[in-house]
């Protein structure tokens, strides 16, 4: 499918070009193409693992309340931004971002996966930190416009299965230390070269830099009582930088002890919320063998858990394609419930899911020095049943093996200037 269907009406600019000043309109995008294309990092190179190499171009669009809102978006050569040291985002974390992948499919075409969900989530994140609103479908069109220009060189047709990471970002730029709603902002989109994190037995870094080989399934370290990622009424459900910087200390300490990610627990009950930058799922058989096996994940609603696009897709896929096998249950469950299930042999499988790590089995959870062993499949780390089936189904959609409305096909090389 080309184009994003099913957008709810946003802030009055759902037409392609409403003609009104101050509204973000992707169709007005101007193009200034680079005269010096950037070097492309080799596959699995240290530059790729550094996650800092962007493609040749970026899209910038500025918001200024005094000038009536959004200015004309511009596609320009990738390069530094200029900000005043007083720019609000640098002081008050008034910034938000998104993350999705641009896939080169088996049929040579490029696709985004449900980008309208990312765009809607970015509007919610922006609202939470007092950044300006924009029409979600216009953001998706801008992403597609950048992909159309840079994909032919950066995601070559002869490399099906590769991807670029799409990072739309918004920052408050007004030069003022006053703590106020953003009166000026910059919304920009970049495409960044990423390594393949989705390798259950692969290297966790460039081999030349000592990347180690992972055993089957991820090893998660449950967070201690002294640190919490998000709390009810907070902003854990938004993709704002303020959620991520403060969690680095815990994930770095976990990595030093040989764990892959932190499993974030919450409150005295020690509810299981998320794992690193992923949502967490557990497949648990009922006590006493009565009832159906449950697919458990933490609920949305209290503002603690990020509404992951992969999470939604997992829940919908299981409900639609396996309605008679599992009960899909979004509810609070604690680490103690998981430990009980593991000791009774009722813990069938656990996995994390998200854009970067896709759907990856969990092999062990460490809680207060005790190891909860989670069954995983073969030595390649491919577990059970459900993980494998979900991976196959969703990657077939992302890679164009099957036609599906969740895939948004981008037509390449359509550079048009208004
Ligand atoms: N949870 C957190 C905290 C994240 O940062 C992410 C990644 O965006 C996810 C979950 C997974 O979300 P998605 O599936 O949209 O990538």
Boltz pocket constraint, residues with backbone or C-beta under 6 A from the ligand:
constraints:
  - pocket:
      binder: B
      contacts: [[A, 99], [A, 236], [A, 274], [A, 275], [A, 276], [A, 277], [A, 278], [A, 279], [A, 306], [A, 307], [A, 308], [A, 309], [A, 310], [A, 311], [A, 353], [A, 354], [A, 355], [A, 356]]
      max_distance: 6.0
